[in-house]
Structures are given as structure tokens and as C-alpha cells.
Amino acid sequence: MMSAMYQSQTTDIEYQLATGPGKKGFIAEQPPQEISALFADTRQAAVEARDAGAAWDAAGCSATAAGDCGALAVTFDRAIGDLMSEFDAWGPYL
């Protein structure tokens, strides 16, 4: 879960670099129309995974399974699954 949390944070950072003019890694402020929906869906999935990971971590779930940790883990796991599905959807463009 910790690894997934860091991966979702990294995806969010990479998005910011790719779309931020003047930043190392800049590609474009807006993606080409052909991939704009896929780009937006991947971005949304990354944000949801990042937020779910942050909630899981903030609840102390990396050290305990008490309280809401079970539900937070399930939410985080689903968010990571959704993000992985979005990554898979990029296959035709790679």
C-alpha cells in the first residue's frame, strides 16, 4: 500500500510537470484532441488514488489495521486498480 501511495503521488507530480510551461518534463499545456479524454481520465484516476492513499496514510493505517483502516484500504485498492486500468488504456499509444 505504501508503494502504491508513492506511485499515485508520482503520477500526479508527473502530470504537473508535463503540463507546466517552463518545467522540466513539459510536453504541452493541453493534450492533443485524440488523447484528451484518456488524458483527463488518467489524471482523475491519479488524483483519486493520491487522495485515497493520503487518507489511508493519515489514518495511521501503515502501522495498524484498527478503526477505519479496512475500509480505507479497500477504497485505496480500488482507486489503484482504476489507475492501473487507465495506464493500460495507453497501450495503443506506446
N, C-alpha and C positions, 0 to 999 in steps of 0.2 A: 504494500500500500504506500509506503514511503517513496519507493521508486516511481510509482505511478503519479504521486503528488508532484514530484520534481519534474517529471516528463510533461505533465499538463502545464506547469508553470513555465517551462522552457518553450512549449508551443506558443503560449501567449506572448512571451518575450520575442520570439522569432517573428511573430505576426507584426508586432510593433516596430521591429527593426525593418522588416520588409516593406512596410507601408509608410515609414517615416522619412521624408526627404532629408538628406544630409546625414543620415545614419548609416553606419557600416552595415551592409547587407540589404540596403534599399533596392527594391525592384520596381515598384510603382505604387502610387497612391491608391489607384483603383485597378483591380484585375481586369484582364480582357473580358468582354461580354461572354465569350464562350465558357469561361470557368467562374463567372461571378457568383452564381448560385452555390456551386460547390465550395468556393472560397468562403462565402458567408456562412454556410452550414458548418464548415470545418472550424471557423472562428467561433461560432456559437457553441459548438461541442467542446472546444478547448476552454472557453470561459466557464461553462457549466462544470467541467471536470476540475478546473482550477478551484472554483468556489466550493465544490463538494469536498475536495481534498483539504482545503483550508478549514472547512467546518469540522472534518474528521480530526485533523491535527489539533485545532483549537480546543476540542473537547478532551484532549489528552488520550485519544484512542491508540496512539502509537505505543503507549505504556500500559494500557488497561483495556478491558473489554466491558467495563461497567457502564451503567447508565444507558445513554442513547447510542453507544458505540456500535451496536449491532445494526441498527437502522442506518446510522451514518455510513457504515462500511458498505451496506447494500446500495445505498444511494451513490456512493463514490464508485463502487464497482460498476454499476450500470452506466454512470457517466463516462468512465474509462472505456467501457465497451462501445458506447456510442461514438466516442472519439476515434477509437480504432477502426470502426466501420467507415468513418469519414476518411481516415487515412487510406483505407483500402480502395475507396472510390476514386482516388487519384491515380490508380494503377494505369489507366489508359494514357495518361499524360506524362508518365515517367519513362 
